[in-house]
Amino acid sequence: METLTVDLGDRAYPIHIGPGLLDRADLVLPHLVQKRVAIVTNTTVGPLYLARLRQTLADAGVAAEAVVLPDGEEFKNWETLNLIFDDLLTHRAERKTTLIALGGGVIGDLTGFAAASYQRGVPFIQVPTTLLAQVDSSVGGKTGINHPLGKNMIGAFYQPQLVLADTETLNTLPDRELSAGLAEVIKYGLIRDLPFLEWLEANMEKLMARDTQALTYAIRRSCENKAEVVAADEKESGQRALLNLGHTFGHAIETGMGYGNWLHGEGVSAGTLLAADLSRRLGYLSQADVERMAALFRRAGLPVLAPNLGEAAYMDYMGLDKKVEGGKIRFVLLRKLGEAFVAALKDEGEQAALQATLNEAVDRG
């Protein structure tokens, strides 16, 4: 097991990464204020891991209720969130009852938002079971739900007490979900860690083959990068926005195609290539850089062409992006591989570059 810390002063918390952690009650007990928890999971993860986690806790004298939700991005909404509240109230959960998110990013976001809201805030723990959740969404305290007009538009910054990433849960992860997680892993190399990007280029086949050592290294390095950024900018007032490389375009893809049709990581992959194309048109990246990025995403089993939603639809969806400031969309761009920055488009020439990207760098087949 490896342990990292998200350094947020008196709200700091550990990230434990390794095999067999679902059996480690000793890692959970120090973070419980009472020996009562509510485990939130879904219909896919629950049959695989819920009984095991409940038994681990029961053996340590912890009573665990279970809330089993439907699975899918399309259920990340008010109605599903209310199912959590219904269960907590029915079972008279208290302010010291800890919520445990057992699942991927959707479960983590829903559970975190429920924890931030129930009785104005109860503790919660992240137990991510997908690669995407282990390297990204479980760390940093972003919680929330989708709205029909925009992804993740309703939520709260609310940090967990603990992140428990059991790498053995990746053994049951579908190939498509593994690839989706790799999109976020690649992101860290592109925005701030060129040596990691080069390591990914050398080891992508090992990751795709689920080599334990390679996956553990990729998870740890990703979490190290995210933990550093979150510690420096918890509420995304500055550099944390860099973690959204590809997300402005990607969220538009997810919303425009209908939640759940494109996985989050698939949207991020195609969206990152749109950001790369725009960076090239603005004079930062070379065509060779863009092709190098596309080759890596392709090797990870990810889409590199964004759907052709139409320029107007992209602009409409991106206008609801959380980085919009003063009515202007701010994009995460690449100055070079391994160095990202945030900028609004300054003039008609740069706006024309965006229009060209949205019309020419999408799937025109």
PyMOL commands that set and color helices and strands:
alter all, ss='L'
color gray80, all
select helices_A, chain A and resi 9-11+21-23+25-31+46-59+73-75+78-90+105-120+131-137+167-172+175-192+194-208+212-232+239-244+247-257+264-281+287-299+311-318+348-360
alter helices_A, ss='H'
color red, helices_A
select strands_A, chain A and resi 2-6+13-18+36-42+63-69+98-103+124-128+142-147+150-157+163-166+330-336+339-344
alter strands_A, ss='S'
color yellow, strands_A
deselect
rebuild
show_as cartoon
